[in-house]
Amino acid sequence: MRNVIVLTIAQFLGSFGQLTMVVLAGIIGAELAPDTGMATLPVTFGVLGVAAATIPAALFMQRAGRRAGFIGGCLFAGAGSVLAVWSVTGGSFVGFCLSNFMMGTNLAFIAQYRFAAAESVPAERVSKAIGTVMVGTLAGAVTAPLLAVRARAWLDTEYAGSFLVVAIIYVLGVICLLAYREKFTGPAEEAGPQRPLKLLARQPEFTVAIITAAGAYAVMSMIMTATPLSMHVLDGYSVEATATVIQSHMLAMYLPSLVSGWLVARLGIRRMMAAGLVIEGLCIVFAQSGNGLVHYWGGLVALGLGWNLLFISSTTLLTRTYRPAERFKVQALNEFSMFGVMATASLLAGFLISMVGWQALNRLALLPLAVMAAGLAILVFRRRDLT
């Protein structure tokens, strides 16, 4: 239980960088970029940082341990936030993109917190441990957007102060992670036989878990990345109004973590996946209804809630498909697929919002939703116990 508490606090502190990027990177990008279509490139670089670091992060932690990886990721992200201060102050778009890439790499390590928590508890408590750790980001969603907006004028250049605060919080994250205790599964388990990935992929549960995680992130990333640009730059809403919508979205992403782990254990993986798909689909309904503040707010809240249910249920499902000796390579594949798709969706968001508009961009999200629904249908027909 000690590790779960430490990881929850570390998740809270580590989320500040991610949340600050979500709220401000698109807006700052619109000011620094040579073209409006490139405004979301800093956000995309942040996601590319995650995707690029997923496999190296898993391999590093396999050799050096999770604590060394978690602390190293936090320190590197802290350096990235310092670079962000310099880039915003100096008006460097390239430097700001690179700083977001550096901060993004830490999310590859933070994403492993849930697996580290799962390894620290008995099998029957895995979904609850995952949900508990994600509550850390819930606390971050309450405080980070407000702090990022209020700190934007702390230094002479607007928004530079926001990233100075992030740098300080990363230092606090390192201090917290020093209390993490490595969880060893035992030499026999770690050195046990490993099945090739192609054999693991023959398990429908394995494939569906990865597809669902990647699909949920694709929908969430594309719509969330486009929201600040659509609201603030195109529709003229204030930074404060935009931050409020993003904050509500983040709360919807992580507030259900208080109960969603319990719901997965209680009602089963398939039911929670189905609920997540339906709720995430409601985001598109809101978007098609108009560009009012209530439409943005309602759509982003539905998007966050649906993502939460899909993410926790797919993670829980994935932990049931591999042996201890296979955990790092399976987790690396899952994270790389998830964040690779997320990076692609984020990259497309800026161009799509400028080319086809808000409503059409949301309609494109129907494709990954349909793919996830097909995967869920496979699980339903399998009729296996997935409670």
Secondary structure, 3 states (H helix, E strand, C coil): CHHHHHHHHHHHHHHHHHHHHHHHHHHHHHHHCCCHHHCCHHHHHHHHHHHHHHHHHHHHHHHHCHHHHHHHHHHHHHHHHHHHHHHHHHCCHHHHHHHHHHHHHHHHHHCCHHHHHHCCCCHHHHHHHHHHHHHHHHHHHHHHHHHHHHHHHCCCCCCHHHHHHHHHHHHHHHHHHCCCCCCCCCHHHHCCCCCCHHHHCCCHHHHHHHHHHHHHHHHHHHHHHHHHHHHHHHCCCCHHHHHHHHHHHHHHHHCCHHHHHHHHHHHCHHHHHHHHHHHHHHHHHHHHHCCCHHHHHHHHHHHHHHHHHHHHHHHHHHCCCCCHHHHHHHHHHHHHHHHHHHHHHHHHHHHHHHHCCHHHHHHHCHHHHHHHHHHHHHHHHHCCCCC
